[in-house]
Amino acid sequence: MVHLELERQGARRLRAGRFLGASLAGWLLSLGAVAAVPGTGEVLAPDMTGMDSGQPLQLAWAKWWGPAADRWQLLRNGAIVCQGRLDASSWTQWRQAQQGGCSTPLGAGENRLQVRLCQGSDCSDGPVRRVNLPAVVPQAAAADWQAGATYVKGARVQWEGRIYEARYWSRGAQPGQDREAWQLLANARTQGAQVGVSTWRGGAQAAYSVLFDDYCGWSNDDGQVLGEQELARRGLVAAFGVMPGSCGDPAWSPHWSRLKGFVSRGHEVFNHSWDHGHPMDADWAYRKWGGNELEIRQSTQKVAEMLDGYQMQFFSFPFDVATDEQLAFLKSMPQYLGTRTPNYWQANGVNAAGFSDPFRLRFQVYANADQGADNPASLPNFLRDTLAQGGWGLRVFHSVNDGYFESVPLPAYQAHLDALQQAVQAGRLWVAGVSEVLRYRVAREACALTAERVATGLLISFDNRGEACQRHATPLSLRVDGAGGTLQAWQAGAALPLSVRGDGSQWVTANPLQGPVLLR
């Protein structure tokens, strides 16, 4: 007899009862009779001896029963602090215990700890374990600790940027070393510190992306190679819009190997449809029996096949026009994060720093007729406006110094790249691939940070629970002001590079999916 117990705990899970043997369970799984929702795991009671808030704590979890998981996440107050993969490849693991753990700092006050186990899209959340640590309040400055001085219970001192209180009478007991004699109250360096996410990476004033349409246009091959070479000389990157249906067989066509080289040098590849069919022509829906399936989905699959699994994240419709149905089809593919606005009359201009629709991005296509000194679409003026508005400029080229459609003369292109390089070196401009900038803009809000004052410093946590954060997460630039000295930054057990600028601000870059950041 098979006994099945169905219950709901965070996520729906189905477990085999104690009388269900492993072989029978595996047989049922193979028939699809039993859902492979993982059994629930539990965070084990941690050793809190001598722990201060903000101090890394080794946490462990275990699952003793139920279907196996292929990955796990450890949650603190609902946010992911660490995660990992598990082996769930065999049905014999139906009853196999699984375990894991990591080291992570905890905040002051209540910490709600929970493990989430997942198999495919099915997840189960275990019970919540609550761990409480003393609250941290701002402390007045104290005199430096003196090795030869005598201290009585309640005396306060400052040592190596931290404020301590004596637990009992002592002499020569060094704060931070003798935990029995001294209690850590606060980090003096971080008490007045304020942290925020920079609008653009590195604190740049604006963002900028260079795009080349029509890769595999054949007659513009030399022009795009030249364009990439000029970028490489200046340490700049661009995004190249590929038409995979026109690229030819790699046995005789140079396009695929060349594109691999572009990717290896940091450039992005985006989808410019299968072979540049006009979206408004009747044959888009019927050409080659493909329609959206050919122009969008199959072109995506072709690039992944030819570029060793490369996943494009940005799409640009040919002629920058599209129907609502075509746009909806594109949005249905979760790997795509955005596209240029498919309406010419809405297209030109700079994207505001807080643009709201990544599928209607403004851009400026290069045209030789637009290069007059007073034309806002000219190369110098568009860059000027991007910097002045503090937004994101997308400059689209087709080729360089050849006879292709609106090819930009080499001297004008070089002058433009020189201006970009100078703005980057001055810290005013961030130049990156279009998908990278798009990710940053969404992640800086979707992965919102909170700063908690802990005994050891300042604990920065990211709200990484939502789909938008997990989909767009990318390293974010954090600016720290008001610190009482140069700080150190740690995330996931490793030190993060931290820089101090002339205005006294301190900068560190952190990934929202890699857990909290401790500033100390």
Protein Blocks (a to p, Z undefined) as FASTA:
>chain_A
ZZdddddehiacddddfklcfklmmmmmmnopaccbdcddddddddfehiaehiacdddd
ddfedcddfbdcddeehiafbdcdddfkbfklmmgccdddddddddehjddddddddehj
bccddddddddddddddddddddddfkbccdehiacdeehiacddfbdcehiaghklmml
pccfbdfklmmpccdddfbghhiabdcddddehihklmmmmmmmmmmmmmmmnopacddd
ddfklnopaklpcklmmmmmmmmnopacddebjnopafkbmklmmgghlmmmlmmmmmmm
mmmmmngoiacfbdcdehiiacfklmmmmmmpmkbgbdcdfbfklmgccddfkbcblklc
cdddddfklmcfklmkbmklmmmmmmmnopacddddfbehiabehiacfklmmmmmmmmm
mmmmnopaccddfklmmmmmmmmmmmcccddddfklccddddfkbmklmmmgccddddde
hiabdddddeehiacdddddfkopacddddfknopaddZZ
